[in-house]
Amino acid sequence: MQKKVLGRGLESLIPSLGQNKSVDDTVIKIPLNKIKPNRFQPRTKFDDKKLEELAKSIKKHGLTQPILVSESVVPGEYEIIAGERRYRASKLAGNKDIRAIVKRSTNDKQRFDLALIENLQRENLDPIEEAKAFQRLIEEFSHTHEQIAEVIGKERSVISNTLRLLSLPKDVQALISEGKISSGHGRMLASIEDSTKVKLIVGKILNEKLSVRAVERIVSGFKVDKKKIKEKKQVVELTNLKEELQRKFGTKVNIVGDSKKGRIELFYYSLDDLERIAKKLSL
């Protein structure tokens, strides 16, 4: 079943934040020097050019949407829950204060959830920032993949596949963050255990402009080769075991089957031969 997408408002996605609406949703003006950035901001990079564009828009049209803050432990100060871009652009525009909604009942987990949702709604996170945000929700707030999927309105498989990007080498993650290779390329690469092969394919993606489908074919080829190598290794191991058993029992031995199941056959050629083999088996 298709999950509902984002866009219904932050309070509707996290119902506990919609309580006490008459108190919490009052818009007030707060001096910018009394506001601190969000400690749980999942976004690590802010585009200077886009901030300047937003600052110009704020100068011309004002702030169209208030930011969301919570009261700090320091009396009279606040911490951003959602809207750090607007906060930064307002400072850049030379404003002294900003319109804000104060949420008085938020805890650290809710702050992180809201910051993540706001960034995802505005498509402000690159795939690696998104993956790291999911990882923090799991490690710091004990979210499950299903809970994250429910909060942000995506399928559980999307969460799992995004998290797989963090298994890639750091330099490959950086290329994804910079948009030089896509998250689709990254998901294909994450299925390869050999980092040397990963870097080899990354080089081909950059130099030959390979599509995700082309990378998928390369990865599938690696998997086939790996399977053949594994099967060949199993044949060698079974052959060595067969020879060892023949030496031990002094008779012909046959092994039928594969790595999952099978049978061992011991041959005898007389009653005395059978008794000799039975003694070796401690029967």
C-alpha positions in Angstrom: 0.0 0.0 0.0 1.3 3.4 -1.0 2.3 5.6 2.0 1.0 9.1 2.3 3.5 11.7 1.2 4.8 14.6 3.1 3.1 18.0 2.9 0.3 17.8 5.4 2.2 19.9 7.9 4.6 18.9 10.6 2.0 18.7 13.4 -0.1 16.2 11.4 3.0 13.9 11.0 3.9 14.0 14.7 0.5 14.4 16.5 2.0 15.1 19.9 3.4 18.3 18.5 -0.1 19.5 17.6 -1.3 19.6 21.2 -2.0 22.9 23.0 -2.3 24.6 19.6 -3.9 27.7 21.0 -0.8 28.3 23.1 2.0 26.9 20.9 1.0 28.2 17.5 1.1 31.9 18.4 3.6 33.8 16.1 5.9 36.2 17.9 9.0 38.2 17.0 12.3 37.1 18.5 15.6 38.9 18.3 18.0 36.8 16.1 20.7 37.1 18.7 18.5 35.2 21.1 18.2 32.2 18.8 20.6 29.3 18.5 20.9 26.8 15.6 19.4 23.3 16.0 21.7 20.9 17.7 20.0 18.1 15.7 20.2 19.8 12.3 20.6 16.9 9.9 21.8 19.2 7.1 25.6 19.8 7.2 26.0 22.1 4.1 24.2 25.3 3.3 24.4 26.7 -0.3 25.8 30.2 0.0 24.3 31.3 -3.4 20.8 30.0 -2.4 21.1 31.7 1.0 21.8 35.0 -0.7 18.8 34.5 -3.0 16.6 33.8 -0.1 18.0 36.8 1.8 17.2 39.1 -1.2 13.7 37.7 -1.3 13.3 38.3 2.5 14.5 41.9 2.0 11.9 42.5 -0.7 8.9 40.5 0.4 9.6 39.7 4.1 9.5 36.3 5.7 6.5 34.4 4.3 6.7 31.5 6.8 7.7 31.8 10.5 10.4 29.4 11.8 9.7 26.9 14.6 11.7 27.2 17.8 11.7 25.8 21.4 12.7 27.5 24.6 16.3 27.0 25.5 17.6 26.1 28.9 18.9 29.7 29.1 16.0 31.9 30.0 14.9 34.2 27.2 16.8 32.2 24.5 15.5 29.8 21.9 16.7 26.9 19.8 15.6 26.3 16.2 13.5 23.2 15.5 12.8 23.9 11.9 13.8 26.8 9.6 17.5 27.3 9.9 17.8 28.4 6.3 15.3 31.2 6.9 17.2 32.1 10.1 20.5 32.3 8.3 19.1 34.2 5.4 17.4 36.7 7.7 20.7 37.4 9.4 22.3 37.8 6.0 19.5 40.2 5.0 20.4 42.4 8.0 17.3 41.7 10.0 17.4 42.1 13.8 14.5 39.8 14.6 12.4 37.0 13.0 8.8 35.7 13.2 8.7 32.4 15.0 6.3 29.9 16.6 7.4 28.7 20.0 6.8 25.0 20.8 7.0 24.5 24.5 6.6 20.8 24.7 9.2 19.4 22.4 11.9 17.0 23.5 15.2 16.2 21.7 13.7 13.3 19.7 10.8 15.5 18.4 13.3 18.3 17.5 15.3 15.9 15.4 12.2 14.5 13.7 10.9 17.9 12.9 14.2 19.2 11.5 14.5 16.1 9.4 11.0 16.3 8.0 11.3 20.0 7.2 14.5 19.4 5.2 13.0 16.4 3.4 9.9 18.4 2.5 12.1 21.2 1.0 14.5 18.6 -0.5 17.4 20.3 1.3 19.3 17.1 2.2 21.7 15.3 -0.1 21.4 11.5 0.0 24.3 11.1 2.4 23.0 13.7 4.8 19.6 11.9 4.7 21.3 8.6 5.4 23.2 10.0 8.4 20.0 11.6 9.7 18.3 8.2 9.6 21.3 6.6 11.3 21.2 9.2 14.1 17.5 8.5 14.6 18.3 4.8 15.0 21.4 5.1 17.2 20.4 8.1 19.4 16.6 7.8 19.6 16.1 4.0 19.0 13.9 4.5 15.9 13.2 1.4 13.8 13.3 1.5 10.0 9.5 1.1 10.1 9.1 4.1 12.5 11.3 6.4 10.3 9.3 5.3 7.3 6.1 6.2 9.0 7.3 9.6 10.1 8.6 10.7 6.7 6.0 9.0 4.6 8.3 6.7 2.7 8.5 2.9 2.3 10.7 0.9 4.7 12.8 -0.3 1.8 13.7 3.3 1.0 15.1 3.8 4.5 17.1 0.6 4.3 18.5 1.3 0.9 19.4 4.9 1.9 21.3 3.6 5.0 23.3 1.3 2.7 25.0 4.3 1.2 26.9 4.7 4.5 28.7 1.4 3.9 30.5 3.0 0.9 34.1 4.4 1.2 34.1 8.1 2.4 35.4 9.4 -0.9 32.5 7.7 -2.7 30.1 9.2 -0.2 31.6 12.6 -0.9 30.9 12.2 -4.6 27.3 11.4 -3.9 27.0 14.4 -1.6 28.5 16.6 -4.4 26.1 15.2 -7.0 28.9 13.8 -9.1 27.3 10.3 -8.9 23.7 9.6 -8.0 22.3 7.8 -5.0 21.1 5.1 -7.5 24.7 4.5 -8.5 25.6 4.4 -4.8 23.0 1.7 -4.0 24.4 -0.5 -6.8 27.9 0.1 -5.5 26.9 -0.7 -1.9 26.3 -4.3 -2.9 30.0 -4.8 -3.7 32.2 -5.9 -0.8 35.5 -5.3 -2.6 36.4 -1.6 -2.2 38.9 -1.9 -5.0 36.2 -2.9 -7.4 34.0 -0.1 -6.1 36.6 2.5 -6.9 37.2 0.9 -10.3 33.5 1.2 -11.2 33.3 4.8 -9.8 36.1 5.7 -12.1 34.1 4.3 -15.1 31.0 6.1 -13.9 32.9 9.5 -13.9 34.9 8.9 -17.1 32.3 7.1 -19.2 29.1 8.7 -17.8 27.6 5.3 -17.0 23.9 5.1 -16.2 22.6 3.3 -13.1 21.4 0.5 -15.4 24.9 0.1 -16.8 26.3 -0.1 -13.3 23.7 -2.7 -12.4 24.8 -4.9 -15.3 28.5 -4.6 -14.1 27.5 -5.5 -10.5 25.4 -8.4 -11.7 28.5 -9.7 -13.6 30.6 -9.5 -10.5 28.0 -11.5 -8.6 28.0 -14.2 -11.3 31.8 -14.4 -11.2 31.7 -14.5 -7.4 29.2 -17.3 -7.5 31.3 -19.3 -10.0 34.4 -18.9 -7.8 32.5 -20.0 -4.8 31.1 -23.1 -6.6 34.6 -23.9 -7.9 36.0 -23.6 -4.4 33.3 -26.0 -3.1 34.1 -28.6 -5.7 37.8 -28.5 -4.7 36.9 -28.8 -1.0 34.6 -31.7 -1.6 37.2 -33.5 -3.7 39.8 -33.0 -1.0 37.4 -34.4 1.6 36.5 -37.3 -0.6 40.2 -38.2 -0.9 40.8 -37.9 2.8 37.8 -40.2 3.6 39.1 -42.8 1.1 42.5 -42.8 2.8 40.8 -43.1 6.2 38.5 -46.0 5.4 40.6 -47.7 2.7 37.8 -47.9 0.2 36.0 -46.1 -2.5 34.0 -43.0 -1.3 31.5 -41.0 -3.1 30.0 -37.6 -2.0 26.8 -36.5 -3.7 25.2 -33.1 -3.1 26.1 -29.5 -2.6 27.0 -27.1 0.3 23.4 -27.3 1.6 22.7 -31.0 1.7 23.9 -34.4 0.3 25.1 -37.8 1.3 28.4 -39.7 1.7 28.6 -43.2 0.3 31.2 -45.8 1.5 31.6 -48.8 -0.7 32.5 -52.4 0.6 33.3 -55.5 -1.5 32.9 -58.3 1.0 31.5 -59.0 4.5 34.9 -58.7 6.0 35.3 -55.4 4.2 32.0 -54.2 5.7 33.0 -55.3 9.2 36.4 -53.4 8.9 34.6 -50.2 7.8 32.0 -50.6 10.6 34.8 -50.8 13.2 36.4 -47.6 11.9 32.9 -46.0 12.3 32.9 -47.4 15.9 29.7 -49.4 15.2 
